[in-house]
């Protein structure tokens, strides 16, 4: 009998030891098995998507830059979802310094969302519209440059300004040290899978601008809104944070205007727009001047603020990028332009919904000399202080959790 008791005791100890080892395996933070129940802790260093609320098992950690989708043949960075996770995501963890795009359709269209973890890690449950409804994921590092940037086709001018971001109405310029390039599709012909591949395989871009004045026959000239929508959809495959087409100032808002029609169709067809670029040149008021240059600049500034505030009223959920603006090309006074620069940048620096801005120097007030050194006006623009573009995390309609 005593021998039997001893055997039973040994078996009990062995069984308890097995249970302890199993528990230790479950709680091992290095256990990154993509499926299975339970899994233990995720690392907290990568995007993690979970099949349950509050990022519980089952979960999987995804790789940055990779696009998770069933679409193939564009780039080797387009890869299939880990088994069991396509259309099964309910919550996610996004580490600080990254952005993620989730979309219902495998080409990035349909219900979608972009999230930016600027201030801290984000742990959240997805909104109902995207729960168990994600077939496209991409996450990348996100920059947070100054609001003030440069719009120029001249690399020498871009480097002379030394702004932390710039664009040149093109797709294929280079970033410089501490100066990030923002690509633009400009016209409908640039919206191709070949350019999707090119942009996805660059590791120095996180935003993409769209068509340049499609309402203008001398610019990208896309009069048919449905054509613009269909071409814009192609670029959703990049998984970048996307800017809407940018129109002339008179077609930015109001019934029947080009951008109004585009945004109405985008909403109807669930086409994601992340930022709203605008152009403003004080058109129609070039003879509306004050008694002095400074008074003229103040009147220009008042009209500028009024315009931007009306844009905000028309599109209240979208951050604004003022990608082209000045005090009117017909005003040749260096003083008017410089004082307007000061007034406008001070206001935009303190306006949270304005993320970025860049001055368009008119021929009468150039930015650079023939030798590419800065003019007085160019040097003044460079000297103006700027706040950072992002004022905080961007979480849209997700539900933050602990």
Secondary structure, DSSP 8 states (H G I E B T S, - for coil): -HHHHHHHHHHHHHHHHHHHHHHHHHT-TT---SS-S------SSS-EEESSTTS-SSEEE--SS-EESS--SS-TTEE---TT-TT---EEEE-TTEEEEEESSTTS-SSEEEEE-SSS-EEEE--GGGTT---EEEEEE----BSB-EE-S-HHHHHHHT-SEEE-SSS----BTTBEE-EEEESGGG-SHHHHHHHHT-SS--EEEEEB-TT-TTTT----HHHHHHHHHHHGGG-SEEB--B--GGGSSSTT-HHHHHHHHHHHTT----EEEEEE--TT-TT---SSHHHHHHHHHHHHHHHHHHHHHHSTTSEEEEEEE-S-TT---HHHHHHHHHHHHHHHHT-TTEEEE-----GGG-SB-TTS-B-HHHHHHHHS---BS--S-B-TT-EE--
